[in-house]
């Protein structure tokens, strides 16, 4: 195979992938817009708000989190970018979403894929959820401590003792 054939194959493969993503992403975005217009997104965000508040995020982060968990990072990114650019999410919330979704994304699709190869679906789902929750919780607590107004200061009793 010469370089021209390789470039043609790469270009065709890339175009095919972009079209596949568009054929999935556009309907997902339309469906999410309909869900939002019908008020379903608001109700889901309120219900899932308990989860997002555990990670110091607003209820507005619930829908991007849900989309990322179900559809994956590639498709959830559109929802996250939209929510961020419209001012619904802070940079902090986008970071926390990225931490969680880096471990626990496309939960349904990945689980079905690996289960078809013989892996235990329950172990995959529970393992990814538990790991994502623990890591995200630790990162949030670390960020709160690092950005605390008293971060890096010594306890007054310890400074007077010397």
Secondary structure, DSSP 8 states (H G I E B T S, - for coil): --HHHHHHHHHHHHHHHHHHHHHHHHHHHHHHHHHHHTTHHHHHHHHHHHHHHHTT--TTHHHHHHHHHHH-HHHHHHHHHHHHHTTSS-HHHHHHHHHHHHHS-SHHHHHHHHHHTT--HHHHHHHHHHHHHHHHHHHHHHHHHHTSTTTT---HHHHHT-
